[in-house]
Amino acid sequence: MKWMNVALTAAIDRFTRVHADADGIARTRIPGMTLFRATGTRDVKYAIERPLVCLVTQGAKHVTTGGMSLTVAAGDSMIVSSNTPTLTRITKAEQRAPYLSFSLRLDPALIADCRAEMSTSPGLACPVAPQCTDDEVSDVALRMINLHDRPDSLPVLQASLVREMHHWLLAGRHGEAIAHLGFPDNQTARIARAIKVIRAEFASAISVERLADVAGMSPSTFHHHFRAQTSLSPLQFQKQLRLIEARRLMLAKGQTSSTAAFAVGYASVQQFTREYRRLFGLPPVRETKKARSVTQ
């Protein structure tokens, strides 16, 4: 483990011991910056990730998005560069050596601004891209955490540190993966417009033709670029949104599986149960019982 990762690990550990909530999440005074700790392996989390960078400094997690599955371990960083349904499970965490991570939302406008002063070219859009964390990125993350010890200086310096983080991400191993986010009307931005429609209307039938029109592409071109960015077809993306929301309704709201299925747009409980099991590994009734027993 490099010295910089050791120092960053110590800073995250110190901050999260004091500020983490019951779920292990420690929100900071810098908008979009979050620290996280887990002292044991966690059940899978299901989220629609927005563009962000995540630095894992201790422990490990397993991430699945679409057809892609990978492990992010200590010393690695991961870019999530599109609004992608992402399934995450903490796989290595102990009381004496907790899983620790740093995350920051990426700002496309700031990326565009930094790109204007650099020679970075946009590469292929990849929804999840793990790399060994650059020392410069770890250094900025460490200074962002330590700045909270100087609350009077936070309002003055936080914007420059966030900008510096975007600069080093562009200049480093993740440069090609995020550079495309700085183009306001490129393929990524067009696909994002279609994703916004799917997220708003996931419980309704949405034709590929309509989504392609929103993105300003032909249906075949749209389908190709959508899968390239999210690892899913538009229909698979919509199905995952439905299943994620149904799980939330059952766990957080106490709804039955049939009520949740109909609420998210399924006409058949049997189809819902089959697709739910395919995504989450258990049928809805058994999976929600298991999840509730863990929290009791």
N, C-alpha and C positions, 0 to 999 in steps of 0.2 A: 504494500500500500504506500503510495507516495506521501511525502510530508504534507503537501497541500490538502490531500484528502483526509489525513489524520486531523489537521487543524479544523477543517470544515465539519468533520464528524463531531468533534468536541463541541463546536459552537452550536450545531443543531441539537445535540444531546442536551446541552445546558439550557437552551431556549425552550425546547419542548417539555422538559421536566417541569418548568414553571408555567408555561402558557398553553399546553395542549389540553383540549377538551376530552370528554369521555370517549370520543372516537379516535383520539390520537392526533387531531388536527389542531395546529397552532397557526392562527391567522396573525398577520403582522400589520404594521402601520404603513407598509409600502403596498399600494394597490396591486392586486394580482399575485402577490408573493405569499406562499404558504409553506410551512414546514410540517413534517409528519413523522410520527413514531409509532411503532407497534412492537409489543413485547412478546408476541406469539403469532403463529400463523393465523391468517384471517380467512374467513369465507370470501368467496369471490365477490368483488364489487362490480356493478354494472353502471356505466356512465357514458354520456355522449361528450367526449372530450373536445374542448375547443383548442385552438393552437396554443401550445405551451411547451416549455422545456422542463424536464424532471431530472434532477441529479440524485442518484442513489449513492450514499456514502457508506452505508453499513447494511448487511443483510441482503436479501434478494426478493424479487417479485416475478411472477409469470404473467405475461400479457398476451391476450388473444384479441385480434381484431380482424373480422372477416375470415379469410383463409390463412392468415398469418399468425404464427405463434412463436413467442420468443421469451428469453429470460434476461432480465436486467439486474446485474449484480453490483456489489460495491465497487466504486470507481467508474461506473458507466453512467452515461447520460442518454436520455431518450427525448426525441422530438415527436410530438403529436401535432401534425401540421394540417389537419382537417377535422371537421366535425364528424368524428368517427365513433360508432358504437364500440366501446372498448371494455373488455372483461379482464379484471385484474385480481390476482390473488397473491398475498404476501406468503412467500414460501420459506423464507429463512429469517427468523426473528426469535430472540430469547430475552428473558428478563435481564440478564447481565450483558447482553449484546443485542439491543433492539434494532429493528429495521428503522433506518433514518433516511429521510429524503428532503430535498428542497425543490420547489416548483415555482415557476413564474409564467404568467400568461404572456404570450407574444403579441406584439402590437404591429399589425401590417403597415400602418402609417410610419411608424418608427423604422421598420425594416426598409421601407422605400426611401426614407430620408437618409439612412446610413448607406444604402446601396448607391445613392447618387454621388457619394464621395469615395466609393470603392470600385474595384474592378470585378467584383463577384458576379458571376453569371448564374441565372436560374438553372437548376438541374431538374431531374425528374421528381415530381411530387411523390412523396412516400408518406403514408399516414403515420407510420411508426418507424423510427430509425434509431437503433441503439448504437452508441459509439463510446470509446474510451474518452472520459471527460478531459478536455483541454485544461491545462494548468491555469490559463488566464481566466477561463470561465469559473473554475473553482475559487480563484482569488477574488473575483468580483462578488460571488455569492457570499463568501466569508465576510467581506467588507459590508455587504448589505445587512447581514445579521448583526455584526458588531456595531453598526451605526445606531441600532436601537438602544445601545448603552449611552448614546449622546442625543437624547430626545430633542434638544434645542437645535441640533445640527441636521436632524432628519428632514425637515421641510426644505432646507437649503440644498442638500446634497443628493436626496433620493432620486430625483429625475436624471441627474448626470450618471448615477450608477446604473439605473435601468437602461439608459442609452448605451453605456459602456458594455453591459451584458449583451445587448443586441449586436453591437459591433463585433465582439469576440466570437459570438456564435456564427455570424456571417463569415468572419475571417478564418474560422477553424474548421473542424471536421464536419460540422453540421451545415456549413455554408450553402452548399448546393441544395440541401433538403429544405431550407427555409427561404432562400432568395426569392422564389416564385411568389411568396406571400406578399411581396412588396409591389407587385404589378396589379393595379386596380382593375384592369379589364382582361386579365389573362385567363387561361382555362380554369385555373384554380378558383378564381373569383366567380366565374360563370357557374361552375359546379356548386359553389357555396350558395348561390342564389336558389338553385334547385333544391339543395338540402334544406334551406330555410322553409321552403314550401312543404317538403315532406315532414319536417318537424312540426309545423303548424297544423297539418291536416293528416297526420299518420293514421287516424282512425277511419278515414274515408278512402274511397277508391280514387287513385290518381294515375292517369295514363302517362306512359313514357313520352308520348307525343307532347303532352302539356309541359312536362318537365324540361324536355329538350327545347321547347319554345322559350321557356323562362331563361334557359341557359344560352339561348341564341345559337343553337347547334342543330344539326340534323339528328334524328333519333339514333342512327348508327354511330355517329361521332360522339354524341352525348353518352351513350351506353359505354363506349370504349374508354372515354376519359373518366367517367364516374367510377368504373371498376378499377382503373389505374390508381385513382386517388384514395379510394376507400376499401379496396379489396372485396367489394360487394357489388352486386347488381342493385339497381334502384329498388326492385321488389324485395330483395334480401335485406336491404337497409331498412325499408319500411317495416318489414316483419320483425326485425330486431328491436326497433323502436316500440312496436306494439307489445312485444313480450317483456321488455324492460319496464314499461309503464304498468303492465298487468301485474308484474311481480311487486312493484311498489304499492299498487292498490291493495294487494292481498296482505303484504307485510305491514304497511304503515296504516292502512285504512280498515283492515280486517274484512275485506270483501271476499266472498266465495269465488272459487275459480270460474264458475259459470258467469257470475255477475261481472267479474273483471274481464273475461273473454269478450263478452258482448260490448262492454264499455270501450274497449280499444279497437273494435271493428271486426271481430271474428263473428261469422255467422254459424260456425260449427264448433261446439265444445270439443268434439273429438279431434278435429284438426288442430285446435288450440293446444290441447294436451299433448298431441304428437310433436308439434313444433316446439313447445315449451321444453319437453324432455330432451329434444335434440340439442337445444341451445344450453340448457342449464344442467343436464345430466340426470334429472329426476322429474317425474310428473309433478304438476303444480301442487297438489295436496301434500304429497310426501316432502317436497322441497321446502314448502313454507312451514310445515310442522317441524322439520329439522332446524330451520333457521330460527324459529321461535324458541325451541328448546335450548339453543346455544345462548340466547340472550336472557333466559330466565335464571 
